[in-house]
Amino acid sequence: MINHHGPRRKLFEELVGEFFSPWNQSATNPCSDHSIAWSARPRAGILAHNEIMNSMRRAIQTGALKPGTRLVGGAATENMRAIRRAAHCAHRKVALRRRDTLFREKSPMRRIIIAITGASGVVYGVRALQLLKEVEDVETHAVISPSAFRTAIDEIDMSAEEIKSLADVLYNHKDIGAALSSGSFRTAGMLVAPCSVKTLSGIANCYNDELIVRAADVCLKERRRVVLLFRETPLHAGHIALMDQATRNGAIVMPPVPAFYSKPNSLDEMVTQTVGRALDLFDIHLPMVKRWKDGPGSPGQH
Ligand SMILES: Cc1cc2nc3c(=O)[nH]c(=O)nc-3n(C[C@H](O)[C@H](O)[C@H](O)COP(=O)(O)O)c2cc1C
């Protein structure tokens, strides 16, 4: 029998409209999962069984009804035209949805490059991959330097394999012939989390001998977002000059400095907040990020 809260019901009602939902049929006209008792709405009118069947076929093709759905009972209904309209509407919506999906898959806005380098705070890059895994229409393209894996040994309880498995697409850091090396491979940009002095230097100086720096340089030349969670402390003039140069090249230098006004309960929350704020810069807005609220006694915005 019908699952009253099932996804099929939701899909049907979304596409065809509640009025025609088989789940709306009366109890005296029970429906099985594969049948619709249209006779639940008998009306004086033309028995246009074929036309109704055609409409149903169309609804099945569009996914609004399950394949194998049968029309049971009398099919007399004055609403036949409306059924056709509903099926047509369902067809159109599904077509639009498909087109939208295709568009999204090809859209540059939905691919993001995540690079993890050997600075302290490998967890930032790992968290970015974890969070983005939950975002349906974002595809992560990851490059992880050998030093990042080395740092991970000291900092987090995850194996190299576990970290790698978080990426949708993983690249070898040495492969300067990878897709990310070309501007024709369209992405929303690149997050380097964390970003070491070495990688910052490479990006500032366009020293494109490995994939992370090359991909960042490509994003910058294509005027795409590059966000660097640069991590070192304290800083000498050379570091500051590199930040300045990277900024002039178009990158956003965002040292992972925690905000305390959000009163984080744990290190974990602090990391998520920082990564969330970095992803904000790519217009990826995660629900767990704490946001500024106006009002008396509110902390300042940062
Ligand atoms: C545990 C650990 C922590 C490190 N922390 C930093 C750091 O905070 N900032 C930094 O620039 N380098 C740091 N390093 C050194 C970098 O890993 C090193 O400079 C490396 O060459 C960076 O290479 P990459 O940018 O290709 O990952 C750290 C290394 C280790 C092992």
The ligand as an SDF file (V2000), in Angstrom:
LIG
                    3D

 31 33  0  0  0  0  0  0  0  0999 V2000
   54.0340   20.1490   12.2290 C   0  0  0  0  0  0  0  0  0  0  0  0
   54.4560   21.1880   11.2380 C   0  0  0  0  0  0  0  0  0  0  0  0
   53.9360   22.4450   11.3280 C   0  0  0  0  0  0  0  0  0  0  0  0
   54.2980   23.4170   10.4140 C   0  0  0  0  0  0  0  0  0  0  0  0
   53.7130   24.6560   10.5100 N   0  0  0  0  0  0  0  0  0  0  0  0
   53.9620   25.5880    9.5600 C   0  0  0  0  0  0  0  0  0  0  0  0
   53.2870   26.8270    9.5930 C   0  0  0  0  0  0  0  0  0  0  0  0
   52.4390   27.0930   10.4530 O   0  0  0  0  0  0  0  0  0  0  0  0
   53.5220   27.7110    8.5880 N   0  0  0  0  0  0  0  0  0  0  0  0
   54.3880   27.4240    7.5740 C   0  0  0  0  0  0  0  0  0  0  0  0
   54.5470   28.2670    6.6990 O   0  0  0  0  0  0  0  0  0  0  0  0
   55.0780   26.2620    7.5490 N   0  0  0  0  0  0  0  0  0  0  0  0
   54.8730   25.3310    8.5050 C   0  0  0  0  0  0  0  0  0  0  0  0
   55.5420   24.1220    8.4620 N   0  0  0  0  0  0  0  0  0  0  0  0
   56.5910   23.9310    7.4530 C   0  0  0  0  0  0  0  0  0  0  0  0
   56.0390   23.5830    6.0840 C   0  0  0  0  0  0  0  0  0  0  0  0
   55.4290   22.3340    6.1230 O   0  0  0  0  0  0  0  0  0  0  0  0
   57.1800   23.5900    5.0770 C   0  0  0  0  0  0  0  0  0  0  0  0
   57.6840   24.8890    4.9110 O   0  0  0  0  0  0  0  0  0  0  0  0
   56.8000   23.0000    3.7480 C   0  0  0  0  0  0  0  0  0  0  0  0
   57.9090   23.0880    2.8760 O   0  0  0  0  0  0  0  0  0  0  0  0
   55.6320   23.6870    3.1150 C   0  0  0  0  0  0  0  0  0  0  0  0
   55.4120   23.0980    1.8370 O   0  0  0  0  0  0  0  0  0  0  0  0
   54.0520   23.2300    1.0350 P   0  0  0  0  0  0  0  0  0  0  0  0
   53.7150   24.6720    1.0100 O   0  0  0  0  0  0  0  0  0  0  0  0
   54.3560   22.6820   -0.3070 O   0  0  0  0  0  0  0  0  0  0  0  0
   53.0530   22.4040    1.7510 O   0  0  0  0  0  0  0  0  0  0  0  0
   55.2060   23.1260    9.3910 C   0  0  0  0  0  0  0  0  0  0  0  0
   55.7340   21.8510    9.2920 C   0  0  0  0  0  0  0  0  0  0  0  0
   55.3660   20.8820   10.2140 C   0  0  0  0  0  0  0  0  0  0  0  0
   55.9250   19.5090   10.0850 C   0  0  0  0  0  0  0  0  0  0  0  0
  1  2  1  0
  2  3  1  0
  2 30  2  0
  3  4  2  0
  4  5  1  0
  4 28  1  0
  5  6  2  0
  6  7  1  0
  6 13  1  0
  7  8  2  0
  7  9  1  0
  9 10  1  0
 10 11  2  0
 10 12  1  0
 12 13  2  0
 13 14  1  0
 14 15  1  0
 14 28  1  0
 15 16  1  0
 16 17  1  0
 16 18  1  0
 18 19  1  0
 18 20  1  0
 20 21  1  0
 20 22  1  0
 22 23  1  0
 23 24  1  0
 24 25  2  0
 24 26  1  0
 24 27  1  0
 28 29  2  0
 29 30  1  0
 30 31  1  0
M  END
$$$$
